[in-house]
Amino acid sequence: FDIFAANADGSNLVQLTSSRAFDEWPAWSPDGNRIAFVSDRDGNVELYVMNADGSNQRRLTNHPADDWPATWSPDGQWLVFASNRDGDWNLYVIGAEGGPAFRLTNAPGDERDPIWSPDGRTIAFVHNGGGNFDVYTLPVSAGTITEVPPQAWSQITNTPIDERYPVREPPGGQLP
């Protein structure tokens, strides 16, 4: 798989990646200048960033475990992603320019599918500690990335079926 970009009407299709690997889960930076994505081009699934035109593709993570899709902080300084580097799937944050990854969660079960709130104060994600995936949020302190214990999480859903891939409300906070 490769990553392409196009106008909303389908015109101006541009191929951004070209490899024999799986390049997927692209995520635009808030300023539109960069794209984060995951790829297994170096042997396992890692997090990469490139310029919006496909140039300057560089790996941000380098770990034997898989690092899976990332979303940007509203200020474009951080990326949150899920990884099984400690056994279970936990959430991690890494600087948009690289550096060490900081673990945000460490609870029995898996945490996946993170998405940052527009104000940067919470991250929504799914957790399967109760048997199925439910949506939770956790607080994020400005300028400080620290592990957030489950007691500080807020459970948003509690149903007998899996919820996955939470999304945030549209601008203005109103759902249709």
Buried (B, 14 or more C-beta within 10 A) or exposed (E): EBBEBEEEEEEEEEEBBEEEBBBBBBBBBBEEEBBBBBBBBEEBBBBBBBBBEBEEBEBBBEBEBBBBBBBBBEEBBBBBBBBBBEEBBBBBBBBBEBEEBBBBBBBEBBBBBBBBBEEBEBBBBBBBBEEBBBBBBBEBEEEEBEBBEBEEBEEBBEEEEEBEEBEEEEEEEEEE
